[in-house]
Amino acid sequence: MRDFFHRRSKFRPEKGDEERADLQIPEDLWIKCPTCGELIYSRELDGANRVCPKCAYHFRLRARERIAQITDPGTFIEWHADVLPEDPLAFTDGVGGYDRKLVQTQSKSGETEALIVGGAAIDGTPVALAVSDFEFLGASMGSVFGEKLVRAIEDAAAQRLPLLTVSSSGGARMHEGLFSLMQMAKTVAALARLGRAGLPHIALLADPCYGGVTASYATVADVVLAEPGALIGFAGPRVIEQITKQKLPEGFQTAEFLLDHGMIDMISPRAELRDLLASLLAHYGRAGRRPTRHPHVAEPLAVAEVVALVGAEATG
Ligand SMILES: [Zn+2]
């Protein structure tokens, strides 16, 4: 295909180097699907929510792409963008310092941290959002990631908003050591307060979701959704095989496997996600849950109720 376009240029009048650069085919014009090998025109892929039209493989989304896909246009307002990561341990590895790595990652990704939080509306329902960006150090959870999430949870509680988290992450950020691990307890404690305030947390797990993120806030939710085919786990399959010395079953750690084993509540294809979220939010809004002092007793019932309600609506 590239040769074809290059041949065409021969029949055009000669142009200066600067103009000729515009005729170059950008590298990302055609994208190859990693599962079926189909070559997809990038604009067609964008129009299809970045889902392969042939095999329905869900390509990874940047955080802001995700926000644009699920929220009502023009409603997203970012919160706490001024909270910036630092290098508390003066960490260095074989490649260099974490401080330098942060600056490089910030300029490459166009984001200041791996988590974007804010308020938006989904089908008219106001919601607090926290969306991780895998392009930023594998969306690893460091101290500022955790802090932004906790502030968003507290904002949600103060404004009586439901919370939606979208997580795709490699886990804790090793460059911040113990400070990263502490975020697991800190975020889950904030979610417990949100639960006590009677406000729901809906979690969407996207490929890949691992480590301290899966093991903390991302799965402590009233409803846990996942994208088709997403890999979700704590340790990776190779590590588990080495430790247990057992061959893992087929499909291990896929969203479908987790649904079969009761670890998540639903799988939502990306094209249906917005409607599903709108439906869940509407049900929680109507349910009018009262604040409770015993969230561990009350919440499992609420999950079952909402899933049953949504299921009834889908079939009836
Ligand atoms: Zn495909």
Boltz pocket constraint, residues with backbone or C-beta under 6 A from the ligand:
constraints:
  - pocket:
      binder: B
      contacts: [[A, 33], [A, 34], [A, 35], [A, 36], [A, 37], [A, 38], [A, 52], [A, 53], [A, 54], [A, 55], [A, 56], [A, 57]]
      max_distance: 6.0
